[in-house]
Amino acid sequence: MSNQNTCLIFAHRGANREAAENTRAAFNKALQYPIDGIETDVQLSLDEVPVLWHDWELDKLGHPGKCIDDFNFSQLEQMDFAGYSSPDAVSEGALSFKEFIATYRGRCGLDIELKSRDGESRQRLESKILQMLAIIGTSAADGVFISSYSLPGLIFAHQHSPDLPLYYLLSGHHTQADIERFLKDYSFLAGFCLPIDIHNASIAKLLREQGKGVGVYTCNNEQEIQKALDLKANILITDYPQLALQLRDS
């Protein structure tokens, strides 16, 4: 990211408290604030089109037990991905990753979370990654990077795009010892995104000394946001970007 001395504020799935997450409305509302970036999620439709959606299932859309990969992209385009959030929401069909990049790249940083569900075939994971890389390009000096909980996915992405920044998403059970092992075994990683709950001064010092970026999620109250700022995280991911901006810039 451009200024490593400034904590960059990323809107989690867009302005998801004001519009349905991962929709055009949510991203457009987020950009009404002076945010530094947007975080979003990518899955694969049945006909292998990268699509923005976070949840594993489509219960919110009235399709309980069904997933993104149960439908072709043309079918997903006919669904309303916005209406569940508000009766006044303007209907929106599925947003493809290609349209997202074309619309929002260059307007702010983009944290692209590669989703990988348990049981997903290697073929589908690799197809998703190759299509994402084709859309992003092999390098992303304009603030685009991929994050994922899938280490195999990040390894595959690095093999095909060694210059693209890749961040490993950690969970609450990870420890500093785990991070030290990851640093040794996967030195290609540009950084780590970790829950704000497990971040601490020792981890911050370790990653700073190793020259790795640090993203923290999901910082949704003053205490969590201030902790991220005090630890000098590079990227702060939040559902409340306006609050984070106020605290950072005060």
C-alpha positions as CSV (number, residue, x, y, z in Angstrom):
1,M,0.0,0.0,0.0
2,S,1.2,3.5,-0.7
3,N,1.8,5.2,2.7
4,Q,2.9,2.7,5.3
5,N,2.9,5.3,8.0
6,T,-0.9,5.8,7.7
7,C,-3.5,3.3,8.7
8,L,-5.7,2.8,5.6
9,I,-9.4,2.5,6.2
10,F,-11.2,-0.2,4.2
11,A,-15.0,-0.5,4.1
12,H,-16.0,-4.1,4.8
13,R,-18.0,-5.3,1.9
14,G,-18.8,-1.7,1.1
15,A,-20.9,0.5,3.3
16,N,-22.8,-2.6,4.5
17,R,-24.7,-0.8,7.3
18,E,-26.3,1.5,4.7
19,A,-26.9,-0.9,1.8
20,A,-26.8,-4.7,1.2
21,E,-23.2,-5.9,1.4
22,N,-21.2,-6.4,-1.8
23,T,-23.6,-4.5,-4.0
24,R,-23.1,-1.5,-6.2
25,A,-25.1,0.6,-3.8
26,A,-22.9,-0.4,-0.9
27,F,-19.7,0.3,-2.8
28,N,-21.0,3.6,-4.1
29,K,-22.1,4.7,-0.6
30,A,-18.7,3.8,0.8
31,L,-17.0,6.0,-1.7
32,Q,-19.0,9.0,-0.5
33,Y,-16.6,8.8,2.5
34,P,-12.9,9.6,2.1
35,I,-12.1,5.9,2.5
36,D,-8.8,4.3,1.4
37,G,-10.3,1.0,0.2
38,I,-13.0,-1.5,-0.1
39,E,-13.0,-5.2,0.9
40,T,-15.1,-7.7,-1.0
41,D,-15.6,-11.5,-1.5
42,V,-15.4,-13.6,-4.6
43,Q,-17.1,-16.9,-5.3
44,L,-17.7,-18.9,-8.5
45,S,-21.1,-19.5,-10.2
46,L,-22.1,-22.9,-11.6
47,D,-20.8,-21.9,-15.0
48,E,-17.6,-20.6,-13.4
49,V,-18.1,-16.8,-13.5
50,P,-16.4,-15.0,-10.5
51,V,-19.2,-13.3,-8.6
52,L,-19.3,-11.1,-5.4
53,W,-21.0,-12.8,-2.5
54,H,-19.9,-13.5,1.1
55,D,-22.2,-16.1,2.7
56,W,-21.9,-19.8,1.7
57,E,-25.6,-20.0,1.1
58,L,-28.3,-17.8,-0.4
59,D,-30.8,-17.9,2.4
60,K,-30.9,-14.1,2.5
61,L,-32.2,-14.1,-1.1
62,G,-34.9,-16.6,-0.5
63,H,-33.0,-19.7,-1.6
64,P,-32.3,-21.6,1.7
65,G,-29.6,-24.3,1.4
66,K,-28.6,-23.2,-2.1
67,C,-25.2,-21.7,-2.9
68,I,-23.8,-19.4,-5.6
69,D,-22.4,-22.4,-7.4
70,D,-25.9,-23.9,-7.7
71,F,-26.8,-21.3,-10.3
72,N,-25.4,-20.0,-13.6
73,F,-24.4,-16.4,-13.7
74,S,-27.4,-15.5,-15.9
75,Q,-29.7,-16.9,-13.2
76,L,-27.9,-14.9,-10.5
77,E,-28.3,-11.8,-12.5
78,Q,-32.1,-12.2,-12.3
79,M,-32.1,-12.5,-8.5
80,D,-32.3,-9.5,-6.2
81,F,-29.1,-9.2,-4.2
82,A,-30.1,-5.9,-2.5
83,G,-33.8,-6.2,-1.5
84,Y,-33.2,-8.3,1.7
85,S,-31.5,-5.3,3.4
86,S,-34.4,-2.9,3.0
87,P,-37.8,-2.7,1.4
88,D,-36.7,0.5,-0.2
89,A,-33.6,-0.9,-1.8
90,V,-33.3,-0.7,-5.5
91,S,-33.1,-4.2,-6.9
92,E,-29.7,-5.4,-8.1
93,G,-28.7,-8.6,-9.8
94,A,-25.4,-10.4,-9.0
95,L,-22.3,-8.3,-9.5
96,S,-19.6,-10.0,-11.4
97,F,-16.0,-9.6,-10.4
98,K,-15.2,-8.3,-13.8
99,E,-17.7,-5.5,-13.5
100,F,-16.5,-4.7,-10.0
101,I,-12.9,-4.3,-11.1
102,A,-13.9,-2.3,-14.1
103,T,-16.0,0.1,-12.0
104,Y,-14.0,0.5,-8.8
105,R,-10.4,-0.1,-9.6
106,G,-8.4,3.1,-9.4
107,R,-11.0,4.8,-7.2
108,C,-9.6,3.3,-4.0
109,G,-7.7,0.3,-2.8
110,L,-9.3,-3.1,-3.3
111,D,-9.0,-6.1,-0.9
112,I,-10.3,-9.1,-2.8
113,E,-11.1,-12.0,-0.6
114,L,-10.8,-15.3,-2.4
115,K,-13.5,-17.5,-0.9
116,S,-12.9,-21.3,-0.7
117,R,-15.5,-23.5,0.8
118,D,-14.8,-26.8,2.4
119,G,-15.1,-29.5,-0.1
120,E,-14.6,-27.2,-3.1
121,S,-12.7,-29.1,-5.8
122,R,-9.1,-28.1,-6.7
123,Q,-10.2,-27.6,-10.3
124,R,-12.9,-25.0,-9.3
125,L,-10.5,-23.2,-6.9
126,E,-7.8,-23.0,-9.5
127,S,-10.3,-21.9,-12.2
128,K,-11.6,-19.1,-9.9
129,I,-8.0,-17.9,-9.2
130,L,-7.0,-18.0,-12.9
131,Q,-10.0,-16.0,-13.9
132,M,-9.5,-13.5,-11.1
133,L,-5.8,-13.0,-12.1
134,A,-6.8,-12.5,-15.7
135,I,-9.1,-9.7,-14.7
136,I,-6.8,-8.1,-12.2
137,G,-3.6,-8.6,-14.2
138,T,-0.2,-9.9,-13.0
139,S,0.7,-6.9,-10.8
140,A,-1.4,-4.4,-8.9
141,A,0.5,-1.3,-8.1
142,D,-2.8,0.6,-7.9
143,G,-3.7,-0.9,-4.5
144,V,-5.4,-4.2,-5.5
145,F,-4.5,-7.3,-3.5
146,I,-5.9,-10.7,-2.8
147,S,-6.5,-12.1,0.7
148,S,-7.7,-15.6,1.6
149,Y,-8.0,-18.2,4.3
150,S,-7.0,-20.7,1.7
151,L,-3.3,-21.1,1.8
152,P,-3.3,-23.6,-1.2
153,G,-5.2,-20.9,-3.1
154,L,-2.6,-18.2,-2.2
155,I,0.3,-20.6,-3.2
156,F,-1.4,-21.3,-6.5
157,A,-2.0,-17.5,-7.1
158,H,1.6,-16.7,-6.3
159,Q,2.8,-19.4,-8.8
160,H,0.9,-17.7,-11.6
161,S,1.3,-14.1,-10.5
162,P,4.4,-13.7,-8.4
163,D,4.2,-9.9,-8.2
164,L,0.7,-9.6,-7.0
165,P,0.4,-8.8,-3.3
166,L,-1.2,-11.7,-1.4
167,Y,-2.4,-11.6,2.3
168,Y,-3.0,-14.7,4.4
169,L,-6.2,-14.4,6.4
170,L,-5.7,-15.7,9.9
171,S,-8.4,-16.9,12.4
172,G,-8.8,-16.4,16.1
173,H,-7.0,-19.6,17.0
174,H,-3.7,-18.6,15.3
175,T,-0.8,-17.6,17.5
176,Q,2.5,-15.7,17.1
177,A,4.2,-19.1,16.8
178,D,2.0,-19.9,13.8
179,I,2.8,-16.5,12.2
180,E,6.5,-17.1,12.7
181,R,6.2,-20.5,10.9
182,F,4.2,-19.0,8.1
183,L,6.8,-16.3,7.6
184,K,9.5,-19.0,7.3
185,D,7.5,-21.3,5.0
186,Y,5.7,-18.8,2.9
187,S,8.0,-15.8,2.5
188,F,6.2,-14.7,-0.7
189,L,3.2,-13.4,1.4
190,A,3.0,-9.6,1.3
191,G,1.3,-9.7,4.7
192,F,-1.4,-11.0,7.0
193,C,-4.9,-10.1,7.8
194,L,-5.8,-11.1,11.4
195,P,-8.7,-10.6,13.8
196,I,-8.2,-7.5,15.9
197,D,-8.8,-9.7,19.0
198,I,-5.5,-11.6,18.5
199,H,-3.4,-8.7,17.3
200,N,-0.9,-7.4,19.8
201,A,2.3,-5.4,20.1
202,S,4.6,-8.4,19.8
203,I,3.0,-9.5,16.5
204,A,3.0,-6.0,15.2
205,K,6.7,-5.7,16.0
206,L,7.5,-9.1,14.4
207,L,5.6,-8.3,11.1
208,R,7.0,-4.8,11.0
209,E,10.6,-6.1,11.3
210,Q,9.9,-8.7,8.6
211,G,8.6,-6.0,6.3
212,K,5.1,-7.5,6.0
213,G,1.8,-5.7,5.8
214,V,-0.7,-6.0,8.6
215,G,-4.5,-5.8,8.1
216,V,-6.9,-6.2,11.0
217,Y,-10.6,-7.1,10.9
218,T,-13.4,-6.4,11.8
219,C,-12.9,-3.2,13.9
220,N,-16.4,-2.1,14.7
221,N,-16.2,0.0,17.9
222,E,-14.0,2.7,19.2
223,Q,-12.0,0.4,21.3
224,E,-11.1,-2.0,18.4
225,I,-10.5,0.9,16.1
226,Q,-8.2,2.7,18.5
227,K,-6.3,-0.6,19.2
228,A,-5.6,-1.0,15.5
229,L,-4.4,2.6,15.2
230,D,-2.2,2.3,18.3
231,L,-0.6,-0.8,16.9
232,K,0.0,1.0,13.6
233,A,-1.9,-1.5,11.4
234,N,-1.4,-0.8,7.8
235,I,-5.1,-1.6,6.9
236,L,-8.1,-1.4,9.2
237,I,-11.2,-3.2,7.9
238,T,-14.5,-2.0,9.4
239,D,-18.3,-1.9,9.0
240,Y,-18.1,1.7,10.3
241,P,-15.7,3.5,8.0
242,Q,-16.9,6.9,9.0
243,L,-16.1,6.2,12.7
244,A,-12.7,4.8,11.8
245,L,-11.9,7.9,9.7
246,Q,-13.0,10.2,12.5
247,L,-10.8,8.5,15.0
248,R,-7.8,8.2,12.7
249,D,-7.9,11.8,11.5
250,S,-8.8,13.4,14.9
